[in-house]
């Protein structure tokens, strides 16, 4: 019986002609769009996590308990000296507030002191060893573009020392780094931590420490550790919201395709009453006839998957290879996003989408087919509508 149901379902789909191909076309388009959108979001997520870890988080952050990354007022007291045997597996970062005066303007900035020989972050701190500038500084491309600064420029910087006394000096821009993580770029100036200790009088102090790959955290009084799950929680939540927002688009496409299949099945039940009565008169149970109509819906979805694969595979492969270019305004969003995002299509995404399309199409085909169970075979053979 299953083989016969498949043959009959296939014959009915072929006989429907244009209606079948319209249903298949819309359903296959929804299938490709679902995979493309989720692949794009997954690719962005992987790129953002990878770049943020490489440029900012390392293998975790050990923060002074008085420091809150979202509260600039905590910078004044949010630092201290760490006394632990694990100190050599941690990279200190001291953060202080300052004011920059490029071209006569006043711009508040964060001064971030970091070790010149660190190799955990991709910041080009090795440039500090190749200059004889009194106060060498590194800035990101966004910062340079916003302040119209270039390599070799000298600009006045004002800061406060540990006694809250203002001091000022010229800093030299020795390098401008290009990265996709605005949280290490916008409004930030990186200088050697030894120089910042000298400028502020906070010798040995750090606001936070960046963990290396062999760091094993144990509770330390006055400090708390944040791993990748905690540090990347905001990014993960944002990616999840993007997926929910994008799901509206392919839900509408899928709904249109399923509505077309539903209408086709309703019309089939209405117009094919004699055929249904004949099936039952020949010995098929009502359940078997319902299964036949449901099989037609499933075959619609399988055919749509096949058609979608014919043009979707080369199209999706092309985008996965060359990526999707992001507009220049994406830099101002305040989130980690590359100039080009490369979609990632995992097996789970593809198989899950196929299952979604097939199950949905089968369900909407089954709903109108339930009417068959209430038909009287004699009336169906006469073509009478119940």
C-alpha positions in Angstrom: 0.0 0.0 0.0 2.7 2.6 0.7 4.2 2.1 -2.8 0.8 2.4 -4.3 0.1 5.6 -2.3 3.3 7.1 -3.5 2.6 6.3 -7.1 -1.0 7.7 -6.9 0.3 10.8 -5.1 3.0 11.4 -7.7 0.4 10.9 -10.5 -1.9 13.4 -8.9 0.9 16.0 -8.5 1.9 15.6 -12.1 -1.7 15.9 -13.2 -2.2 19.1 -11.2 0.4 20.8 -13.6 0.8 24.5 -13.0 -0.7 24.4 -9.5 2.0 21.9 -8.4 4.8 24.0 -9.8 3.5 27.2 -8.2 3.4 25.5 -4.8 6.8 24.0 -5.3 8.3 27.3 -6.4 7.1 29.3 -3.4 7.9 26.5 -1.0 11.4 26.0 -2.4 12.1 29.8 -2.2 11.0 29.8 1.5 13.3 26.8 2.0 16.4 28.6 0.5 15.6 31.8 2.3 15.4 30.1 5.7 18.8 28.4 5.2 20.4 31.6 3.9 19.2 33.8 6.7 20.1 31.4 9.5 23.4 30.7 7.9 24.2 34.4 7.6 23.3 34.9 11.3 25.4 31.9 12.4 28.3 33.2 10.3 28.1 36.6 11.9 27.8 35.0 15.3 31.0 32.9 14.8 32.9 35.8 13.3 31.9 38.2 16.1 32.7 35.7 18.9 36.1 34.9 17.3 37.1 38.5 16.7 35.9 39.7 20.2 37.8 37.0 21.9 41.0 37.7 19.8 40.9 41.5 20.3 39.4 42.0 23.7 38.5 39.0 26.0 41.4 36.6 25.6 40.6 33.6 27.7 38.5 35.6 30.2 38.7 38.7 32.4 39.6 39.0 36.0 38.0 42.3 37.2 38.4 44.4 40.3 35.2 44.1 42.3 34.9 47.9 42.5 35.0 48.2 38.7 31.8 48.1 36.6 32.4 48.2 32.8 29.1 50.0 32.4 29.8 52.6 35.0 32.5 55.2 34.1 32.4 56.6 37.7 33.8 53.2 39.0 37.1 53.9 37.2 38.3 56.2 39.9 38.4 53.4 42.6 38.0 50.3 40.5 41.6 49.2 40.4 44.1 47.5 42.7 47.2 45.4 43.1 46.9 41.7 42.6 48.9 39.4 44.9 48.7 35.8 43.6 50.9 33.1 42.3 48.9 33.1 39.1 49.9 36.7 38.4 52.3 35.6 35.6 49.4 34.0 33.7 47.5 37.3 33.7 47.9 40.4 31.6 47.2 43.6 33.5 45.1 46.4 32.0 44.8 49.8 33.8 41.9 52.0 32.6 41.8 55.7 33.4 39.8 58.7 32.1 41.4 61.4 30.1 40.6 64.2 27.7 42.1 64.6 24.2 42.4 67.9 22.4 42.6 67.2 18.6 42.4 70.4 16.6 41.3 72.5 19.6 38.3 70.2 20.3 37.8 68.5 23.7 37.1 64.8 23.4 36.7 62.5 26.5 38.7 59.2 26.1 39.6 56.1 28.0 43.3 55.6 28.6 44.1 51.9 28.6 47.5 50.7 29.6 48.6 47.3 28.6 51.9 45.3 28.6 54.0 45.8 25.5 55.0 42.2 25.2 51.6 40.6 25.5 50.6 38.1 22.8 47.1 37.1 23.8 45.3 40.0 22.2 45.8 41.0 18.5 46.5 44.6 19.5 49.8 45.6 17.9 51.5 46.4 21.2 54.9 45.3 19.8 54.9 48.8 18.1 55.6 50.3 21.5 59.1 48.6 21.4 59.9 50.3 18.1 59.5 53.9 19.0 61.3 56.5 21.0 58.2 58.7 21.6 57.7 60.0 25.1 54.1 58.8 25.3 53.4 56.4 22.4 49.8 55.6 21.6 47.8 53.2 19.5 44.2 54.0 18.3 41.7 52.1 16.1 40.5 53.1 12.7 37.2 54.4 14.0 38.9 56.6 16.5 41.3 57.9 13.9 38.5 58.6 11.4 36.3 60.4 14.0 39.2 62.6 15.2 40.9 63.0 11.8 44.2 61.6 13.2 46.9 59.8 11.4 50.1 57.9 12.2 52.8 60.3 13.5 50.3 63.0 14.8 51.0 64.6 18.1 48.0 65.6 20.2 47.5 67.1 23.7 46.2 64.7 26.4 45.0 65.6 29.8 44.5 63.2 32.7 44.4 62.9 36.5 46.9 61.2 38.7 46.1 59.2 41.9 45.9 62.5 43.9 43.2 63.8 41.5 45.7 66.4 40.2 45.4 67.3 36.5 48.4 66.8 34.2 48.8 67.2 30.5 51.3 66.2 27.8 51.5 65.4 24.1 51.0 61.9 23.0 52.3 60.5 19.6 50.1 58.2 17.5 52.5 55.5 16.5 50.0 53.2 14.9 46.4 52.8 13.8 45.0 49.3 13.9 42.2 47.9 11.8 39.7 45.6 13.6 36.1 44.6 13.7 35.6 45.2 17.5 34.5 48.7 18.3 34.8 48.1 22.1 38.6 48.3 21.8 38.5 51.2 19.4 35.8 53.9 19.9 37.0 56.6 22.3 40.0 54.6 23.5 43.8 55.2 23.5 46.2 52.3 24.2 49.6 53.1 25.8 52.2 51.0 27.6 51.0 50.2 31.1 54.4 51.2 32.5 54.0 54.7 31.1 50.4 54.9 32.4 51.7 53.9 35.9 54.3 56.6 35.7 51.7 59.2 34.6 49.1 58.4 37.2 51.4 57.2 40.1 49.3 54.0 40.3 52.4 51.7 40.0 51.4 48.0 39.9 47.7 48.7 39.8 45.3 47.2 37.3 41.6 47.6 36.6 41.3 44.1 35.0 43.5 41.2 34.0 43.2 39.3 30.7 43.7 35.5 31.3 46.0 33.5 29.2 45.3 30.0 28.0 46.9 28.3 31.0 45.2 30.4 33.6 43.1 28.4 36.2 40.9 30.6 38.3 40.6 30.2 42.0 38.6 32.7 44.1 40.6 35.8 44.9 39.3 38.4 47.4 38.5 41.7 45.8 38.4 40.3 42.3 35.9 38.3 40.2 36.4 36.3 37.1 34.2 36.4 33.9 34.5 33.6 31.4 33.5 33.7 27.7 29.9 32.7 28.4 29.4 35.7 30.7 31.4 38.2 28.6 29.7 37.2 25.4 26.2 37.0 26.8 25.2 40.4 25.4 26.4 39.4 21.9 24.6 36.0 22.2 21.3 37.7 23.2 21.5 40.1 20.3 22.2 37.3 17.8 19.1 35.5 19.3 17.0 38.6 18.8 18.2 38.9 15.2 17.2 35.3 14.5 13.7 35.9 16.0 13.3 39.1 13.9 14.5 37.4 10.7 12.2 34.4 11.4 9.2 36.7 10.6 10.3 37.0 7.0 10.6 33.3 6.3 7.6 32.5 8.4 5.5 34.7 6.0 7.1 33.0 3.0 6.4 29.6 4.4 2.9 30.6 5.4 2.2 31.7 1.8 3.4 28.4 0.4 1.5 26.3 2.9 -1.6 28.3 2.3 -1.3 27.5 -1.4 -0.9 23.8 -0.6 -3.9 23.9 1.8 -6.1 25.5 -0.9 -5.0 23.0 -3.5 -5.9 20.1 -1.1 -9.2 21.6 -0.3 -10.0 21.9 -4.0 -8.8 18.4 -4.6 -11.1 17.0 -1.9 -14.0 19.0 -3.4 -13.3 18.0 -7.1 -12.1 14.5 -6.6 -15.1 13.0 -4.7 -15.8 10.3 -7.3 -12.1 9.4 -7.2 -12.2 9.2 -3.4 -15.4 7.1 -3.6 -13.8 4.7 -6.1 -10.7 4.2 -3.8 -13.0 3.3 -0.9 -15.2 1.1 -3.1 -12.0 -0.8 -4.3 -11.1 -1.6 -0.7 -9.1 1.3 0.6 -9.9 2.4 4.1 -10.8 6.0 4.8 -7.5 6.3 6.8 -5.6 5.1 3.7 -7.2 7.7 1.5 -6.4 10.4 4.1 -2.8 9.2 4.1 -2.8 9.4 0.3 -3.8 13.1 0.3 -1.3 13.7 3.1 1.4 12.0 1.0 0.7 14.5 -1.8 1.5 17.3 0.6 4.7 15.6 1.7 5.7 15.0 -1.9 5.1 18.7 -2.6 7.6 19.6 0.1 10.2 16.9 -1.0 9.9 18.2 -4.6 10.3 21.7 -3.3 13.5 20.6 -1.4 14.9 19.1 -4.6 14.1 22.1 -6.7 15.4 24.4 -4.0 18.6 22.4 -3.9 19.1 22.8 -7.7 19.5 26.6 -7.5 20.1 27.0 -3.7 23.3 24.9 -3.4 25.3 26.9 -6.0 23.8 30.2 -4.8 24.5 29.5 -1.1 27.9 28.1 -1.9 28.7 31.3 -3.8 27.8 33.6 -0.8 29.6 31.3 1.6 32.8 31.7 -0.5 32.7 35.5 -1.2 30.7 36.6 1.8 28.1 39.4 2.2 29.5 42.9 2.2 28.4 45.1 5.1 27.7 48.8 4.6 30.2 51.3 6.0 27.6 52.5 8.5 27.8 49.1 10.3 30.9 50.4 12.1 28.7 52.8 14.0 26.4 50.1 15.3 28.7 49.5 18.3 28.9 45.8 17.8 31.5 43.4 16.3 30.8 43.1 12.6 33.2 42.4 9.8 33.4 44.2 6.5 32.2 40.9 4.9 30.2 38.2 6.7 30.6 34.6 5.5 27.5 32.5 6.0 27.9 29.1 7.7 25.5 26.3 6.8 25.7 23.5 9.3 24.2 20.0 8.8 21.8 20.7 11.7 20.5 23.9 10.0 19.9 22.1 6.7 18.3 19.0 8.1 16.2 21.0 10.5 14.9 23.2 7.7 14.0 20.2 5.6 12.2 18.6 8.5 10.3 21.9 9.1 9.2 22.2 5.5 8.2 18.5 5.1 6.3 18.3 8.4 4.5 21.6 7.9 3.4 20.7 4.3 2.2 17.3 5.5 0.1 18.8 8.3 -1.6 21.4 6.1 -2.4 18.6 3.6 -3.8 16.4 6.4 -6.2 19.1 7.7 -8.5 19.3 4.6 -8.1 15.5 4.0 -9.9 14.8 7.3 -13.1 15.6 5.5 -12.7 12.3 3.6 -13.3 10.4 6.8 -16.9 11.8 6.9 -17.7 10.9 3.3 -20.2 8.2 2.4 -18.8 6.1 -0.4 -22.1 5.9 -2.3 -22.6 9.7 -2.2 -18.9 10.2 -3.2 -19.4 7.9 -6.3 -22.4 10.0 -7.3 -20.4 13.2 -6.8 -22.7 14.5 -4.1 -21.2 17.1 -1.8 -21.7 16.6 1.9 
